Amino acid sequence: MELTLAVRRQVTKAQVERYRKGTKSEKGAVLDALTLATGWHRDHARKALRSALSGHEPPARAARAPRYTYPPESIEALVKCWAVLGGPAGKVLAPALPDLVPSLLRHGELDLTQELAAALASMSAATIDRRLRPCKVGLVAGKGRSMTKPGTLLKSSIPMKTWHEWDDTAPGFIEIDLVSHDGGDNNGHFAYTLNATDIATGWTEAITVRSKGERIVSAGLDQLRLAFPFAVLGVHSDNGSEFINHHLLKWTSDRKITFTRGRPNHKNDQAHIEQKNWTVVRHAAGYYRYDTPRELDLLNTMWPLISRLHNLFTPQQKLKTKTRHGAKVTKTYDKAATPLTRLTRDHPGLLHPVDARVLDQHHTGLNPAQLRRDIDLIQANLLELARRRGIIATRRKANATYLNRTKMTPTTRATSHESTNQPTRAS
């Protein structure tokens, strides 16, 4: 057990007289015993004995004041930036700060000097994570269930593509999917959110529809197509019957849009949209049940706000390489960038100059903090509606309620001769 400093000083004082009166060899023995007892270096033990002999202990070193590169007001501004973007990691937040900080200053959301604003905009990802550690609260969310029912009639008419066959260099090729809002109980009617993301830029749009009927999904996709700032060239979906049908096939063929589907039971063929289902839809709407016109209106009021905040201000990382070494998988990502930055930086000639100028003016005029407040208000309204209806429950509780109200018939094991009997109408 390591001795405290006070105990070491007591041990030193107990050896002072023996050290003062002893011969050279005796003083050496005292030093040996003291270093063994305290763990000090021999020179430090000799210095401690001499100080004890003189009766003047060395003055305690004054505590050094911490030197902060970022003062408290900078950390408060960092927390606000982090909250505006929905609590991203440092590697995602750091590339956003050079654009987000001036925007918040321009709209009066931050009160910083130019020096502090410049320092905040240049903060590293590691420093961001370290400074935000006290603010982060771990939340565990549930996982949704798949509402996809396979559509088989038109599979031969719609070509199949795997995850690595997509052209991820040209904007306009989108993946689509439906996210169910059943609240853990898929009985009755409830809303679905049609989610679409562009492979090249990460630009994502969403709209909530009242069901997953073929005509309703096609009409929703037509609205989403107009929300993208560039032309939609291709659509990729899973094998659900809401997509694999004559209406969507005709919709894509009439508009000269390529229509492909993933392989059955291979979710990685729709990896981009599966990721956006979580980061965009579930983060914003949660796992509650939405089945009323009021909730449908609130969701469709929220999605344009989510679109502006997500596409214009929130950086995203793209996977570059994935290498497997035995059981270990090493992934490398590019530097996070917003979908708007990827669109204008990587594809400068894609947009018409007038459209590019309008998009830039729209981005400059937006207040991301106000967008976040508007989104939070809608989410609070949705949560209040769920509380009033008493549907805030985990899926386990909802399923238990459903099972308890369903009468289960006990089963019995068949006899050895029953398997050969011909079935009858009563069996």
N, C-alpha and C positions, 0 to 999 in steps of 0.2 A: 504494500500500500504506500503510495507516495505521500511524503510529509508535506504539511502546509508550510507557508513561509514563516508563520509565527513559531511553529514547533522547531523549524530549522534554526531560528534565531536563539531559542532557548537552549538547544543543543550546543550552539556555538558559545554562548555565554558560560555554559558549564565547563567548557574546555579552556577558558581564557587563562586562569591561574596556572594550570598545568602547562600551558603553552609558554607563558611568560617565564616560569621558573625552570623549565626543562632545558636539557642540553640539546645539541643539534639533532642527535639521533632520536631523543624523546619528542622533540618538535615534529620530526618527520613521522613518528608513530601517531601523534595527535592529528596531523594532516591526513594520514591514511584512514584513521577511524572516522574523521569528520566527512571525508569524501565518500566513504562507504555508507555512512548513515544518511547523508543528505542528497547524494547523487551529484554534488557540485564538481566542477573541474578543480584541480589542485590549486591553480592560481587564484580562482575565485574564493576557495576556502581560506587561503592565506590572507587575502584581502579582507575577508569578513572577520577573521581573528584580529587583525591589526586594527580594524575599525572598532571592534569591541574593547580592545585594550585602551584605546584613546578615549573611549567613552562618548564619542560622537558618531552616531549612526548616519549613514549617507541620507541626504534629504530624498523624500519620495518624489519620483518623477511626476510632474504635472500631467494630467490626462490631456492628450492631444485632441484638440477639437477636430471633429470629422470635416473633411473637405468634400463638399457636394458639387459635382459637375452640374447637376440639375437641381435647382432649388425646389422647395415644396410647391410653389405655384406652377412650375413646369409639370410636376407629377400630377397635380390636379387637372391640368389641361390634357395630359396623356390619358388619364382615366376617362375623361369626357370623350375623347376621340375613340377610345376603345369601346365605350358604351354605344356611341353613335353607330358604329359598324357591327354591333351585335356581339362583341367579345371575341374577336379573332385572335389567333396565336401571333407571337411576335414576328415570325417570318412573313406573315400576311399583313400585319399592321404596319411594319416598318416601310415597305414600299408605298403605302397609302398616305403616309404623313406629309410628304412634300406637296401633295395636292390637297389633302384634307385640311391641314392647318391653315393655309391661306384662305380657303373657302370659309372656314368657321370664323376667321378674323374678319373677313369681308362682310359677313352678316352679323357681326357683333356678338358671336357666341363665345369667343375667347377674349381675355384681357391680358395680353402679353406684349412685352417690348419686342422690337425687331430682333434683338440678340437672342432672347429666350425662344422666340418663335423659330429662328434659324437653328438653334441647338435642338429644339424638340423635333424639328423636321429631319434632322440628321441622326437621331437616336438609333442605335443598333438594335437588332432583334433580340439579342441576349439581354441587353439592358432593359428592354421593354418587358420581357418575361419576368425578369428579376424584380422590377419595380411594381409590376401588376400582381405579383404573387399573393399579397395580402387581400387583394380585391376579388380574386377568383373564388368562386364557390362551385364545387362539383355538383352537377345535376345529372341524375340518371333518368333517361327517358325510356319509355317502352318502345317496342318495335311493332310495326304494323304487319298485318297479314296480307297476303296477295289475294286480290279479287279477280285475277285473270282467269277467264275460262277460255280454253283453246278454241280457235276458229279453224275449221278444217276444210271448208268447201273451196276456198280460193287459194290454198297454199301453193298449188302448182302454178298459179298465175302470177304470184308475187315472188321475185327472186330472193334468195337468202344470202345474207352477208354476215361474216364473223367480225369480231371486234377489230382485227388488224387490217381489214379490207377497206375501211372507210378512208375517204380523201379528207384528211384533217388539215389540209393546207389552204383550202378555198372556203371562205364563208358561204353559207347558204345550205349546207347539208346538216339537217337537224335530226335529233332523236326525240321521240315523243313517248309519253306514258301517262297513265291515269293513276291518281292517288286517291284512295277511298277515304271518306270521312264517316266511317261507321261507328266509331267510338267503342269498338270491341264487340259489337253485336251486329251481324250482317243481316238481320231480319228487317223486312220492310224497305222503304225507300229512303235514300240518303244521297248527299251530294258527292261529287267527284271533282277533283282538280286536274285539268288537262295541263300537263307540264311539257314544255318544249325547250331544248337547249341546242345551240349551235356548236358543232364540234371544234371548229377552228378558233373561235373567239371566246367561247363560254357564255355568249349572250343568251339569257334565259327569259322566257315569258311564260305566264301562267294565267289560266282562266278557270273559274269554277262553273260546272254545269250540273243540272239537277239530276241527271242519270247518265248511264253509259250507253244509251241507245245509239244506234248507228247514225241517224240523222243529226242527233244532238251533238255527237262527237265531231262529225264532219263540219257542222256549223261553227262549233267552237274553234276548230283548227283553222277555219277560214278567217276568224277574227285574230287568232294568234299570228297568222301569216302576215297580216297587215301591221302588226305591232313591231316586227323586226325592221331595222333600218336598211336592210338589204334584201334582195330577192331570195326567196326560198327555192332551192334547186333540187333538193332531195329530202325525203322523209323516211325515217327508219323506226320501226316499232317492234314490239314483241309479237307473240302469236295469239294474243287475246282476240276474242270475237268482236270486241268493240273497234278493232282496227282491221282485222282480216275480214272484210265484207265488201259488197258491191258498191256501196255508197262511197267509201273512202277510195276504192280503186278507181271509180269514175271521177271522183274529185281530183285526184292526182293526175290522171290521164288528160282530163280537160284542161289542166293548167300546165301541162308539159313538165310535171314534177316526177322525178324518179322515186319509186316506192319500193322499199326493200324491208325485209324482216330478219330477225335473228333466229338462231337455231333454237328449237324447243329445249327447255330446261337448261339454257346457257345464259344466265343473267349477265355475264360479262360481255356478251354481244351488245348490251345496252348499258355499258358501264357508266357512260357520261350522264345519262338521264337518271340512272339509279342514284348516283351521287347527288345530283341536283334535287331529287325528290326529298332527300334528307336536309341538305343545307339551305334550300329555299322554302319548300312547302312545309315540311314537318317542323322546322325551326319557327316558322311564322304561324302556322295553324294548329300545331300540336296534334294530339290523337283524340280529340273530342268528336262527338257526333254532331253533324250539321245536316239538318233535314227540313228547315223552314225557309220561306222566302226571305225573311229578315236576315238570317245568317248567310244566305246566298248573296244578298246585296252587300253585306259587310265584307265578305271575302273578295268579291269582285271590285269593291272600292279599295281594298288593301293591296291587291296584286300590282296595279300600276305604281303605287308607292314603293313596293318591294322591288319592282323592276328598275326604277330610277336609282335607288340606293345600291342595289346589287350590281347593275350593269355600268354605272357611271362612277361609283366611288369605292366599291369593295374589290380589292385585288384577289386573284385566284392563282393557284399554282397548277402547273401542268406536269404530269409525269413524263420524264425524258427517257430514262432507262430503268430496267428492272432485271437484276442479276441474282441468280440463285447459287449459293455456295453450300451444298448439302442441305441442312435444315434452315440455314439463314438466308433471308432475302434482303438484298440491298437495293434501295430505290433512290434515284436522284431526280430532283425537280428543278424546273427553271425558276427564275426570279419571278415572284408574284407580280401580276399586272391586272388592271381592270379590263373587262371586255371592251370598253371604249378605247383604251390604250392599245390593245391588241388589234382592234379594227383599224384605227388610224395610223398606227406605227408599222404594222406588218402588211397592211393592204392599203397604201396611200391613195391609189387611183380607183378604188372600188366605188366610193361614194361620189356622187355629183358634187362639184364645188359648192353649189347652193345648199344642198342637203348637209354637207359637212359643216358649213358655216352655221346653219340653223341648229345642228346638233351641239356644236361647241357653245353657242350662245345659251342654249337650253341648259347645258352642263354648268356654265358659269353662273347663271341666275338661280340655280337651285341651292337651297340651304339644307345640307344633310342632317343637321340637328333637328330642324323642323320636320323633315321627313320621318325621322325616328320617333318624334313625339306623336305625329299623326298615326304612325303604325302602332305605337304602344296604346293609343286611345282606342283604336279599332280592336286590338287584341283584348283590351280590358272589357269592351262591350261584349265580345264573343264569350269571354270567360264568365261574365255576369249572366248572360243568357243560359249558359250551361249550368250555372249554380241554381238559377231559378227553376230549371227543369229537373234538377237533382240527378244529372247524368255524369257528374265528375266522379268517376270510379275507375279503378284499374281494370284491365281486361280480365284479370283473374276473377275479380268480384262480379263483373258483368256476366262472364260465362257461368259462374256458379249460380247466379240468379236464374239464368236461362235453363240450366240443367235441373234446378230444383222445381221449376214449374212444369217440367216435362215428365210425364209418367213413364218410367222405364220398365219394360216387361222382362222379368227374369228369364234367362236362357237355361236350357237343359242340354246335356250331352246326348247325342244320338246313340241308339243301340247299334250293335254290330251288323244287324240285318237291314236297318233302315236305309242305308246308303244305296242298296240295290233296288229298292222299291221305286216304281214309277210315280212321278209327282201327280198329285190330284189337285182339284180346284180348292179343296179345303186345306191343303198343306201349306 
